[in-house]
Amino acid sequence: MFLDIDKKNKKSIAAVDDEGIEISYEGLCDFSNEFFSFIGKRSLLFIFSENCIGSLAGYVASMSKKVVPLILSSKMDKDLINNLISIYKPKYLWCPENMSLKWNYTTLYRKYKYLLIETDLKSFQLNESLSLLLSTSGSTGSPKLVRHSYRNIVESAKNVANMFDLKKYDKAIAVLPLHYTMGLSVINSHLFSGSTVLLSKKSLSDKDFWKFIKDEKATSFTGVPFSYEFLSRIGFLKMDLPDLKLITQGGGKLKDELFKEYAKFAKKSNRRFIATYGQTEGTARMTYLKPDMAIKKTGSIGKAIPNGRLEIIDDNDKLIKGNKAKGELVYYGSNVTLGYANNGKDLAKGDENNGFLKTGDIVKRDQDGYYYIIGRKNRFLKLFGLRISLDELQQMIISNFPTDCNCIGNDKKMIVQITNKKLKEEISNFIVEKTGLYHHSFQIIYQEIILRNEAGKPVYIDCL
């Protein structure tokens, strides 16, 4: 069975959701057998996920029985869903009973408020190593998918369990969505450890979410930068959560002042704050910063996870040696995925990465060998001869002004979106001072909110 769930304590609770439904490890095994009895052979399955038992059980059953799932958000637009169905032709769908989409297909089975639906589509060939598909774009419906192997999923779960020192008695609150690579990492690492996953569909602003955490005695919380920015606003550091011992962060760069704030909070309250870095292509986590270095190395993504290796290359793919260096981060490890799929025929492809991943992230490495993200390789503009990192400028503005921010553009003009219109002139002068750009080379636009996906990352919409 997937992650050796059949070898765990049968009566131990594998997962509980915020509707009060729970499932033991024995229950997961029984469900997997029952679920597969309606499918019967290796097939492609679309899972429309929510943070609930039905979604998790369908995922575990698929992985246990070599059915290949593509995990998507149940909130994805109908037209985008139908486009993906037409491109990849899944044989089965696993979706919530209350999902508003209606297909003229046959319902085979229902359990945990989910339906197993059989389509009439002719499936594509599936490579024997292919285990899972995840989108590279959250809920935008792009047909570009990341192809996972069974090995990279298991190795990642093992690595994360080791670096977080997870125990059987741990309980992780899974608030990040399952179709997001880090949300899935929380699930996999805790099931590998024989511990419990607490699944919640509620938002961080919902009082019942925090009641659920406290009542179920959650021991760990994983969030993205947007999560931690919001937590600071609602007084998380003063909450009475005595069982919460591990706080982990990933999914982008956290502002230095917040990073420091949570690191100090963890040290003072005898907790662990662990910053991580990863990508879907690297099965969520590729680096981590040990908790005892969190204050000393504020803002760092740390060093490679167990059994992984990091290097830096220049624009010509040449290795940059020595501790102090700057360039594109590359990663070596068994958690690297197989490659991409852009259509159904690509599902037959084998391993195109061979344990090597060019991340596309620009980093610097300090004298002690610790890494810091500077920006994305494709998030640079060249304006009037000046090379501008959109990510770096975005972080500078957020760190220096009370506003959310999103920077986009091309080599002709840069757009800076802010949510505090009173600061337009001040931020404009700040950009000129910090970058050397002229005022006419960029435009500041007020936006009531910065659109973000379910993982809290900005949705980059072209407004040029």
C-alpha positions as CSV (number, residue, x, y, z in Angstrom):
1,M,0.0,0.0,0.0
2,F,1.0,3.6,-0.5
3,L,3.5,4.9,2.1
4,D,3.2,1.5,3.8
5,I,-0.1,2.5,5.3
6,D,-0.9,-1.2,5.7
7,K,2.1,-1.6,8.1
8,K,0.9,1.2,10.4
9,N,-1.1,0.7,13.6
10,K,-4.5,-0.4,12.2
11,K,-6.5,1.4,14.8
12,S,-4.5,4.7,14.7
13,I,-6.4,7.6,13.2
14,A,-4.9,8.6,9.8
15,A,-7.1,11.6,9.3
16,V,-9.9,13.7,10.7
17,D,-11.8,16.5,8.9
18,D,-13.6,19.5,10.3
19,E,-17.0,17.9,9.6
20,G,-16.2,15.3,12.2
21,I,-15.4,12.4,9.8
22,E,-12.4,10.3,10.7
23,I,-10.6,7.4,9.1
24,S,-8.1,5.0,10.6
25,Y,-5.1,3.4,8.8
26,E,-7.1,0.2,8.6
27,G,-10.0,2.1,7.2
28,L,-7.8,3.7,4.6
29,C,-6.6,0.2,3.5
30,D,-10.2,-1.2,3.4
31,F,-11.4,1.9,1.4
32,S,-8.5,1.5,-1.1
33,N,-9.5,-2.1,-1.8
34,E,-13.2,-1.2,-2.1
35,F,-12.5,1.9,-4.3
36,F,-10.3,-0.1,-6.7
37,S,-12.9,-2.9,-7.0
38,F,-14.9,-0.5,-9.1
39,I,-12.0,0.5,-11.3
40,G,-10.1,-2.8,-11.7
41,K,-7.1,-1.6,-13.7
42,R,-4.5,1.1,-14.0
43,S,-6.2,4.2,-15.3
44,L,-6.2,8.0,-15.3
45,L,-8.4,9.6,-12.6
46,F,-9.3,13.2,-12.0
47,I,-9.7,14.1,-8.3
48,F,-11.5,17.3,-7.6
49,S,-10.0,18.0,-4.2
50,E,-11.2,19.6,-1.0
51,N,-9.6,19.3,2.4
52,C,-11.8,16.5,3.6
53,I,-11.7,12.7,4.1
54,G,-13.3,11.9,0.8
55,S,-10.6,13.7,-1.1
56,L,-7.7,12.3,0.9
57,A,-9.1,8.7,0.8
58,G,-9.5,8.9,-3.0
59,Y,-5.9,10.1,-3.4
60,V,-4.5,7.4,-1.1
61,A,-6.5,4.6,-2.8
62,S,-5.3,5.7,-6.2
63,M,-1.7,5.8,-5.2
64,S,-2.0,2.4,-3.4
65,K,-3.6,0.7,-6.4
66,K,-1.5,2.3,-9.2
67,V,-4.4,4.4,-10.5
68,V,-2.9,7.7,-11.7
69,P,-4.6,10.8,-10.2
70,L,-4.6,14.3,-11.5
71,I,-5.5,16.4,-8.5
72,L,-7.4,19.6,-9.2
73,S,-9.4,22.1,-7.2
74,S,-13.1,21.4,-6.9
75,K,-13.5,25.2,-7.3
76,M,-12.0,25.3,-10.8
77,D,-14.0,26.9,-13.5
78,K,-16.3,24.5,-15.5
79,D,-14.8,25.4,-18.9
80,L,-11.3,25.0,-17.7
81,I,-12.2,21.5,-16.3
82,N,-13.8,20.4,-19.5
83,N,-10.8,21.6,-21.4
84,L,-8.5,19.4,-19.3
85,I,-10.9,16.5,-19.7
86,S,-10.8,16.8,-23.5
87,I,-7.0,17.0,-23.5
88,Y,-6.2,14.2,-21.1
89,K,-9.3,12.0,-21.4
90,P,-9.5,10.5,-17.8
91,K,-11.3,7.2,-17.5
92,Y,-12.7,8.2,-14.0
93,L,-13.6,11.2,-12.0
94,W,-13.7,11.4,-8.1
95,C,-15.6,14.5,-7.1
96,P,-17.7,16.0,-4.3
97,E,-21.4,15.1,-4.3
98,N,-22.3,18.8,-4.2
99,M,-20.1,19.8,-7.1
100,S,-22.2,21.9,-9.4
101,L,-20.8,20.4,-12.6
102,K,-22.9,17.8,-14.3
103,W,-21.7,15.1,-16.7
104,N,-23.6,12.5,-18.7
105,Y,-21.4,9.8,-17.3
106,T,-22.1,6.8,-15.0
107,T,-21.8,7.0,-11.2
108,L,-20.3,3.8,-9.9
109,Y,-19.8,4.4,-6.2
110,R,-20.2,7.0,-3.5
111,K,-18.6,7.3,-0.1
112,Y,-17.5,10.1,2.3
113,K,-19.7,12.6,0.3
114,Y,-17.7,11.8,-2.9
115,L,-18.7,10.2,-6.2
116,L,-16.7,7.9,-8.4
117,I,-17.8,8.5,-12.0
118,E,-16.8,6.5,-15.1
119,T,-16.4,8.4,-18.4
120,D,-16.8,7.1,-21.9
121,L,-13.3,8.4,-22.9
122,K,-10.5,6.3,-24.4
123,S,-7.5,6.7,-22.2
124,F,-3.9,7.4,-23.2
125,Q,-1.0,5.1,-22.4
126,L,0.5,5.6,-19.0
127,N,4.2,5.1,-18.3
128,E,4.8,2.5,-15.6
129,S,6.7,4.9,-13.4
130,L,3.9,7.6,-13.6
131,S,2.2,7.9,-10.2
132,L,0.6,11.4,-10.0
133,L,-0.1,14.6,-11.9
134,L,-0.2,18.1,-10.5
135,S,-0.8,21.4,-12.3
136,T,2.0,24.0,-12.4
137,S,-0.5,26.8,-12.2
138,G,-2.9,26.3,-9.3
139,S,-6.4,26.8,-10.6
140,T,-5.8,28.5,-13.9
141,G,-6.4,25.4,-15.9
142,S,-3.2,25.3,-17.8
143,P,-2.7,21.9,-19.6
144,K,0.9,21.8,-18.5
145,L,1.3,19.2,-15.7
146,V,4.1,17.9,-13.6
147,R,4.6,14.1,-13.9
148,H,5.5,12.4,-10.6
149,S,7.0,9.0,-10.1
150,Y,6.2,6.6,-7.2
151,R,9.8,6.9,-6.1
152,N,10.0,10.7,-5.9
153,I,6.7,10.8,-3.8
154,V,8.0,8.3,-1.3
155,E,11.5,9.7,-1.1
156,S,10.1,13.2,-0.5
157,A,7.7,11.9,2.2
158,K,10.7,10.2,3.9
159,N,12.9,13.2,3.7
160,V,10.3,15.6,5.1
161,A,9.4,13.2,7.9
162,N,13.1,13.0,8.8
163,M,13.9,16.7,8.7
164,F,10.8,17.6,10.8
165,D,11.4,14.6,13.1
166,L,7.8,13.5,12.8
167,K,6.4,11.0,15.4
168,K,3.4,8.8,15.5
169,Y,1.7,11.1,18.0
170,D,2.0,14.2,15.7
171,K,-1.1,15.9,14.3
172,A,-0.7,18.2,11.3
173,I,-3.3,20.8,10.4
174,A,-3.7,20.6,6.6
175,V,-5.0,24.0,5.6
176,L,-3.2,24.3,2.3
177,P,-5.1,22.7,-0.5
178,L,-4.3,19.1,-1.6
179,H,-3.8,20.1,-5.2
180,Y,-1.0,22.4,-4.1
181,T,2.3,20.6,-3.8
182,M,3.1,21.7,-0.3
183,G,-0.4,20.8,0.9
184,L,0.2,17.3,-0.4
185,S,3.6,17.2,1.2
186,V,2.0,17.7,4.6
187,I,-0.3,14.7,3.9
188,N,2.4,12.4,2.6
189,S,5.0,13.0,5.3
190,H,2.5,12.5,8.1
191,L,1.0,9.3,6.6
192,F,4.6,8.0,6.1
193,S,5.2,8.6,9.8
194,G,2.0,6.9,10.9
195,S,0.7,10.1,12.4
196,T,-2.6,12.0,12.0
197,V,-3.7,14.7,9.4
198,L,-6.3,17.2,10.4
199,L,-8.1,18.4,7.3
200,S,-9.9,21.8,7.2
201,K,-11.8,23.6,4.5
202,K,-12.3,26.6,6.7
203,S,-10.3,29.8,6.3
204,L,-7.8,31.2,8.7
205,S,-10.3,34.0,9.6
206,D,-12.9,31.5,10.8
207,K,-13.1,31.0,14.6
208,D,-14.2,27.4,14.0
209,F,-10.8,26.8,12.3
210,W,-8.9,27.7,15.4
211,K,-11.4,25.7,17.6
212,F,-10.7,22.7,15.4
213,I,-7.0,23.1,15.8
214,K,-7.2,23.4,19.6
215,D,-9.8,20.7,20.1
216,E,-7.9,18.2,18.0
217,K,-4.6,19.2,19.6
218,A,-2.7,20.0,16.4
219,T,1.1,19.8,16.8
220,S,2.2,21.4,13.5
221,F,1.1,24.2,11.1
222,T,2.4,24.7,7.6
223,G,1.8,28.0,5.8
224,V,2.9,30.2,2.9
225,P,4.0,33.9,3.3
226,F,0.4,35.1,2.8
227,S,-0.7,32.8,5.6
228,Y,1.8,34.3,8.0
229,E,1.1,37.8,7.1
230,F,-2.6,37.2,7.8
231,L,-1.8,35.4,11.1
232,S,0.2,38.4,12.3
233,R,-2.9,40.6,11.8
234,I,-5.2,38.3,13.8
235,G,-2.9,37.9,16.8
236,F,-1.7,34.3,16.2
237,L,1.4,34.8,18.4
238,K,-0.8,35.4,21.4
239,M,-3.2,32.5,20.8
240,D,-3.5,29.7,23.4
241,L,-2.4,26.7,21.4
242,P,-0.3,24.6,23.9
243,D,0.0,21.5,21.6
244,L,1.4,23.4,18.6
245,K,5.1,22.7,18.6
246,L,6.2,23.0,14.9
247,I,5.6,25.9,12.5
248,T,6.9,25.5,9.0
249,Q,6.9,27.9,6.1
250,G,7.4,27.6,2.3
251,G,5.8,28.7,-0.9
252,G,7.8,31.9,-1.4
253,K,9.8,34.5,0.5
254,L,8.6,35.6,3.8
255,K,9.3,39.3,4.7
256,D,12.4,39.5,6.9
257,E,10.7,41.2,9.8
258,L,8.0,38.5,9.8
259,F,10.6,35.8,9.5
260,K,12.4,37.2,12.5
261,E,9.2,37.6,14.4
262,Y,8.2,33.9,14.0
263,A,11.8,32.7,14.7
264,K,11.9,34.7,17.9
265,F,8.4,33.5,18.9
266,A,9.4,29.9,18.4
267,K,12.6,30.2,20.4
268,K,10.8,32.0,23.3
269,S,7.9,29.5,23.4
270,N,10.0,26.4,23.0
271,R,8.7,25.7,19.5
272,R,10.4,25.0,16.2
273,F,10.2,27.4,13.2
274,I,11.5,25.8,10.0
275,A,11.6,27.7,6.7
276,T,11.6,25.5,3.6
277,Y,11.9,26.0,-0.1
278,G,10.6,23.8,-3.0
279,Q,8.7,23.5,-6.2
280,T,6.1,21.0,-7.6
281,E,8.9,19.8,-9.9
282,G,11.0,18.8,-6.8
283,T,8.0,17.3,-4.9
284,A,7.5,20.4,-2.6
285,R,10.6,20.6,-0.5
286,M,14.2,20.8,-1.6
287,T,15.8,22.9,1.2
288,Y,15.2,23.7,4.8
289,L,16.7,26.0,7.5
290,K,17.3,24.3,10.8
291,P,15.4,26.0,13.6
292,D,18.5,26.9,15.6
293,M,19.7,29.0,12.6
294,A,16.4,30.8,12.0
295,I,17.4,34.0,13.8
296,K,21.0,34.0,12.7
297,K,20.1,33.4,9.0
298,T,17.0,35.5,8.7
299,G,15.4,35.0,5.3
300,S,17.5,32.1,4.2
301,I,16.0,28.9,2.7
302,G,18.9,27.1,4.4
303,K,20.6,24.1,2.8
304,A,19.6,21.0,0.9
305,I,17.2,18.5,2.5
306,P,18.5,15.1,3.5
307,N,19.7,13.2,0.5
308,G,19.6,16.3,-1.7
309,R,22.3,18.5,-3.2
310,L,22.4,22.2,-4.3
311,E,24.6,24.0,-6.8
312,I,24.6,27.4,-8.5
313,I,25.1,27.9,-12.3
314,D,25.6,31.0,-14.4
315,D,23.8,32.0,-17.6
316,N,25.9,29.6,-19.6
317,D,25.0,26.6,-17.2
318,K,28.6,26.7,-15.9
319,L,29.0,25.7,-12.2
320,I,29.9,28.6,-9.9
321,K,32.1,27.3,-7.1
322,G,33.0,28.8,-3.7
323,N,30.7,29.6,-0.9
324,K,29.9,33.2,-1.9
325,A,28.1,33.0,-5.2
326,K,25.0,34.3,-7.1
327,G,23.1,32.6,-10.0
328,E,20.5,30.0,-10.8
329,L,19.8,27.4,-8.2
330,V,20.0,23.8,-9.4
331,Y,19.0,20.7,-7.3
332,Y,19.9,17.1,-7.4
333,G,17.8,14.5,-5.5
334,S,15.6,11.4,-5.8
335,N,12.5,13.6,-5.1
336,V,12.9,15.3,-8.5
337,T,9.9,14.5,-10.8
338,L,9.9,12.9,-14.2
339,G,9.2,16.0,-16.3
340,Y,6.2,17.7,-17.8
341,A,3.1,16.7,-19.8
342,N,1.4,19.1,-22.1
343,N,-1.1,16.6,-23.6
344,G,-2.3,13.1,-23.1
345,K,0.4,11.5,-25.3
346,D,3.1,12.9,-22.9
347,L,1.8,10.5,-20.2
348,A,3.7,7.7,-21.8
349,K,7.0,9.5,-21.4
350,G,9.6,8.3,-18.9
351,D,12.1,10.1,-16.7
352,E,13.4,13.2,-18.5
353,N,15.0,14.9,-15.5
354,N,17.1,12.0,-14.0
355,G,17.2,13.5,-10.6
356,F,18.4,17.0,-11.8
357,L,16.3,20.2,-11.7
358,K,17.1,23.7,-12.9
359,T,14.8,25.6,-10.6
360,G,14.7,29.0,-12.5
361,D,15.2,30.7,-9.2
362,I,18.1,33.2,-8.7
363,V,19.8,32.8,-5.4
364,K,22.8,34.0,-3.5
365,R,25.0,31.8,-1.3
366,D,26.7,33.3,1.7
367,Q,30.1,32.5,3.2
368,D,28.6,29.8,5.3
369,G,26.9,28.0,2.4
370,Y,23.4,29.2,3.2
371,Y,21.1,30.1,0.3
372,Y,18.8,33.1,-0.2
373,I,16.2,33.5,-2.9
374,I,16.7,36.8,-4.9
375,G,14.1,36.3,-7.6
376,R,12.9,34.3,-10.6
377,K,15.0,33.9,-13.8
378,N,12.0,34.9,-15.9
379,R,10.9,37.7,-13.6
380,F,13.6,40.1,-14.7
381,L,13.1,43.1,-16.9
382,K,15.7,45.2,-18.8
383,L,14.4,48.8,-18.7
384,F,16.6,51.5,-20.3
385,G,19.7,49.3,-19.8
386,L,18.9,48.5,-16.1
387,R,18.2,44.9,-15.1
388,I,15.3,44.9,-12.6
389,S,14.2,41.9,-10.5
390,L,10.4,42.1,-10.2
391,D,10.4,39.8,-7.2
392,E,13.1,41.7,-5.4
393,L,11.4,45.1,-6.0
394,Q,8.0,43.6,-4.9
395,Q,9.6,42.5,-1.6
396,M,11.3,45.8,-1.1
397,I,8.0,47.7,-1.4
398,I,6.1,45.2,0.9
399,S,8.9,45.4,3.5
400,N,9.0,49.2,3.5
401,F,5.3,50.3,3.1
402,P,1.9,49.2,4.5
403,T,0.6,47.8,1.3
404,D,0.3,44.6,-0.7
405,C,2.1,44.7,-4.0
406,N,2.5,42.9,-7.3
407,C,5.0,43.8,-10.0
408,I,4.6,42.8,-13.7
409,G,5.8,44.1,-17.0
410,N,8.0,43.8,-20.1
411,D,11.2,45.5,-21.3
412,K,9.2,48.5,-22.4
413,K,7.3,49.3,-19.2
414,M,6.9,48.0,-15.6
415,I,3.5,48.0,-13.8
416,V,3.5,48.1,-10.0
417,Q,0.1,47.3,-8.4
418,I,-0.4,48.4,-4.8
419,T,-3.4,48.3,-2.5
420,N,-2.8,51.6,-0.7
421,K,-3.5,54.5,-3.1
422,K,-2.3,57.1,-0.7
423,L,1.3,55.8,-1.2
424,K,1.5,56.1,-5.0
425,E,3.8,59.1,-5.0
426,E,5.9,57.9,-2.1
427,I,6.4,54.5,-3.6
428,S,7.1,56.0,-7.0
429,N,10.0,58.1,-5.5
430,F,11.2,55.1,-3.6
431,I,11.5,53.0,-6.8
432,V,13.4,55.8,-8.5
433,E,15.8,56.1,-5.6
434,K,16.4,52.3,-5.2
435,T,16.6,51.3,-8.9
436,G,17.8,54.4,-10.8
437,L,14.8,54.1,-13.1
438,Y,13.0,57.2,-14.5
439,H,9.4,57.9,-13.5
440,H,8.2,57.4,-17.1
441,S,9.6,53.8,-17.2
442,F,7.0,52.4,-14.8
443,Q,3.4,53.0,-13.7
444,I,1.9,52.5,-10.3
445,I,-1.7,51.3,-10.3
446,Y,-4.0,51.2,-7.4
447,Q,-5.9,47.9,-7.0
448,E,-8.3,47.1,-4.1
449,I,-6.9,43.6,-3.7
450,I,-4.0,41.7,-5.2
451,L,-5.6,38.5,-6.7
452,R,-4.0,35.3,-5.3
453,N,-4.6,31.7,-5.8
454,E,-5.6,29.2,-3.1
455,A,-2.0,28.8,-2.0
456,G,-1.7,32.6,-1.4
457,K,0.5,33.3,-4.5
458,P,-0.2,36.4,-6.7
459,V,-2.1,35.6,-9.9
460,Y,-0.1,37.4,-12.6
461,I,-2.6,39.0,-15.0
462,D,-1.2,41.0,-17.9
463,C,-2.5,44.6,-17.7
464,L,-0.1,46.2,-20.2
